[in-house]
Amino acid sequence: MIRLLKIQSLFLLIQLGLSQAHFSLKSHYHKVSFNKKPISTSKQHETLFTHEGIDYTHAPVAFLHGINSNCQELEGYVDTVVEQMNHTIYTQCIEIGQGKFSTIFMDLNSQVQLACFGLKEDPVFSTQPFNLIGYSQGGLIARATVETCDGLKVRNLITFGGPHGGVSEAVKCADTDIPCKIWDLISKPFVYFDLIQELVAPAEYFRVFNEISEYIKKSVFLPRINNELKQKNQAYKDRLTALEHFRMFMWTDDMVVYPKQSAWFGVLNETGGIVNLQDQQQYQEDWLGLKTLGESNRTSFIEIPGNHMHQTDDIIQKYVVPLLIQ
């Protein structure tokens, strides 16, 4: 009977992963018209480094894609940054395993290790200070890479809709969407099963807000990477506070990451209310170094319009380019 229950729970949570990925994909890569207005070239910059005969005047930029995606599908976003920077930067998207399948069914610790390996194998990122941009689940992986990957020199970390505070629903259900609410209700009891934690990546940052003790005890990724465990990891804090800046974007109408404030480390309390980062013990006791970063003006929390992964050229020009040209 117990074996049957575990098998049933596995199928339920695989559906959870696919459900999260499906809704994420629908809004991840809908076509956006990018009006490419590059930065002004009136200011002359000295060559920072040369790679394969090309001179670059700004720090290189690495990209990490989100769930149910791959580097090919992120090309439009990468190209927009390159165009906005007048081709003065070296860029690469770091592929995670086999792409789409791996982002759903490979455990997140392994995904972070692959990101670390990919960055260290790159002849530029392994030798130069660089900027790191992560989208959706890739934002969470990007931060975890900064915290755990020794030897990298990340200058600025930029995340778009990264579930830093976890997710508390597979997808955000509309008030009238009864089937969605039923699915959310039946998936939660199984999310912390060992087998599910091993096989369904989104389960590893699923935070059942009225079962926090279970989350701390059984979730294999997010409590550790957020330094929520009793034994704090000083190295995570040291590496994160070594950043020049940590910029976090939250979409106003995000229907994939719930609560949307998770992009800013927001979480739900035991009654389902939003607790902002600055009101959390995490921040006040500076477990991860976010208070240190904040008090030295090295964090920024930016709300941008649209659903998950909606991005326009003016957002890049206004909020991303200024960090990259420093």
N, C-alpha and C positions, 0 to 999 in steps of 0.2 A: 504494500500500500504506500509506504514511504517512497519507495523507488518510483512508483507511478506518479506520485505527487511531484517529485523532482523533475521527471521527464515533462510533465504537463507545465510545470513552472518554467522550464527551459524554453519551451515553445512560446509561452506567453511573453517572456522577456526578449526572445529573438524578435517577436513581433513588435515589442517596444522599441528595440533598436531600429528596425525597419521603419516603424511609424515615425520616429524622430527624424530619421534620415530622409524619409519621403517628404515630410512637411518642410524640412530644412532645404532640400533640393528644389522644391517648388519655388521658393523665394530666393534661394541662394543665387541662382544664375539666370534670372530673367534678364532679358536684354536691356541694357541701359545705354542711352545715347550719350557718349562722352564727348563733350565739346572741348577739345584739347587746347588749352591756353597755357603754353609753357611759361615758366618763370622768366623774369627779365634777364637778359644777358648783358645788361649794362655794367654789372659788377664783374670784374675779372677775378678768376680764382686760379691759384697755382695748382699744378698737377699734384694730386695726393699720392697716386700710385699708378703704375702701368701694368696692364695684364694683356698678354698676347698681342702686344703692339698697340694697344689702345690706352690713351691717357684718360684717367678719371680724376675729377676735381672734388668729388664728395665721397663720403664714406659709403661702402657697399651696403646693399639692402637684401636681406633674406626674407622669403615669404613661406608661410605654412598655411595650407588649405584646410578646410573644415571637413565635417563628416559627409560621407557618401560623395566625395569629390576627389579630384586629383589635380595635379599641376596643370594639365592641359586645360581644364575648365577654369582655372584661375588666371589664365593668360591675359584676359581682357583687363583685369585689375592691375596686374603687373605692368602691362604695356602702358596703361594710363599714367602710372607713377613715373615710368621712364620718360614718357612724352612731356609730362609736367616739369620734369627735371632737365629737359633739353639733352637727354642722353648723356648726362654727366655722371651717371652712377652705374656701377656694376650690380646686376640683380640676378638672383637665381631663386626658383621655388624648389624647396626640398621635398621630394616625394616620400610619402610614408608607406613603406612596404609595397603592396600591390595596388595602392590607390584606394578606390572606393571600398572594396571588400575589407581591406585591412582597417580602415577607419571605423568600421562598425564592429568587426569581430576579432580584432587584435586588442589585447589588454593595453591600457594606456601607458603603463610603465614601459612596455616594449616599444610603443609608438614614440615615447619621449627618447628612449635610447637610440632609436633609428634616426630621429631628428638630430640628436647630438652627433651621431656617427656621420650623418650626411654633411653637417656643417664642418666637422673636423676634417672630412675628406676633401672638401672644397679648397682649392689652392689659394683662394682669396680670403674666405671667412676664417680659415685656420691661421692666417698670418696678419690680418688687419682688424682693427676695431670696426664693428659693423652695426647696422640697425636691423631690428627684427620686427616683422609685421605678421600677425596671425589673425585669421578670420574664423569666427565661430569656435568650434571645438579646437581648431588650430591655434586660437588665441590662448586657450588653456594649456595646450601642449607647448606653445612658445614660452609662456611664463614658467612652466615646469622645467623646460630646458634651461632657462636662465638659472634657475635655482639649483639644478642637479648636475649640469654639464660643466665639469671643471676644465679650465683652460681656455674657454671662449671669452672674448672681449666684446660684450654687447653694450653699445652706447645707449640707444633708446629702444624701448619696448613699446609697440603700438598694437593694441588688440581691438578688434571690431566684434562686438557681441560675444565675447568670450564668457563662458559660464563659470566665472571665477568663484561665485557663491553657490554653485551647483544648480540643478534644476529640480523642481518639485512636482512637475507634471510631465508626462511624455510629450504632450503638446498642450498649448493653451486652448482649453475648450470654451466655446461660446456658451453662454448661459442656457441657450435653447438646444444645445447639441447633446442630447441625452446619451446616445451610443458612445460618444467620446468620453463623457463623464463616467459611464459604466466601465469602459476599458481602463481609464485611469485608476478607478477604484480597485479593480481586480489585479492590476499589475503591481501595485505598491507592496502587497504582502510578500512578493517573491523577489524583490529587487536585491535584497542582501543575501540571498542564497549563494554559497561559495561558487557553485557552478555558473551562476549568472554573472557574478563578479568577474569570473575568469574569461567568459566568452562574449559578453555584450558590453562594449566600451561605454555607451552612455549610462549604463547602470553604475559605473564607477564614479560618476559625479551626480548621481541621483540623491537628493537630500529630502527624505521624508520628514517634514518639519515637526510633526508631532511624535517622532520616534528618534530623537537626536542621540540618545544613548546607543541605540542600535546602529545608527549611522557612524558614530565614532568608533564603535567596536568592530563593525563588519565591513564597512566600505574600505576598499583596498587602495584607493588613490587619493581622493580629494581631502580627507582629513589629514593625511600625511603631508601633502603638498601645500596645504594651507596652515601647517604647523599647529593644528588643533589637538594633536595627541598630547598626552601628559608629558612625554619626553620631547622637548623642543629640539629642532635641528638648527643649530646656530649657523651652519654653512648656508642653509637656504636664505636666512636673513642677510647674511653677509653678502651673498652674491646679488640678491635683489636690491639691496641698498647701494650697491656699486653702480647701479644704473645712473645715467645722467638725467633720464626722465622716463616716466611710465605713463603713457596716455591711453585712456580707456574710452571707447565709444559705445554708447547704448542707443539702440533704435527706439524711437517713440512708439511705434506700433509693432514691436517684435512679437510674433506669434509662435516662435520656435523655442526661444529661451524663456522659461517662466520660473520665477519672476524675471521680468526684463532687467530689473535692477541688479541681477546677478552679474551683469557685465561690469558693474561698479562694486562688486563684492557684496551686494545686498543679499539678504536672506529673509526667510519667513520665520516668524516666531511661532510658538506652540499653538497660537490661535489663527495663524495664517496672515498676520499683519507684517508689513515690511519693516525690517530693521536695517537702516542704512549703515554703511561701514563704520562711520565715525562714532556710532552709538553701540558698537559691538565690543566685547571683551578682547576680541582679536586685535582691534585697532588700539584700544586704550592701553593694553599691556604690550603692544608692539611685537606680537609673536612673529610676524613675518617681515617687519621693517616698514610697513606701509605708513605708520605714523612718522617714522624718521624721514621717509621720502616726502610726506605731506608737509611736515613742518619746515622742510628746506625747499619748498616750492618745486618739488620734482615729480608731482603727480598732477594729472588733469583729468577731469571727468566731463565728457562732452556728449550731449544728447543730439542726435541727428534724426531727421525725419525718415519715415518709411518703415517697411517691414524688414525682416531679417535679410541681411546682405544687400539691401538697396544702397547704392552708392553713386554719387555723381562727381563730376570733375571739380566742381566748386568746393566740395568737402575736402578732396585731396589737396587742392590749391590753398585752401584757407587753414586747414588743421594739420596736414601731414607734411607738406613741403617745408614749412618753416622749421620743423624739427630736423629734417634731412639735410638742410643746407647749413646748419650750424657747424 
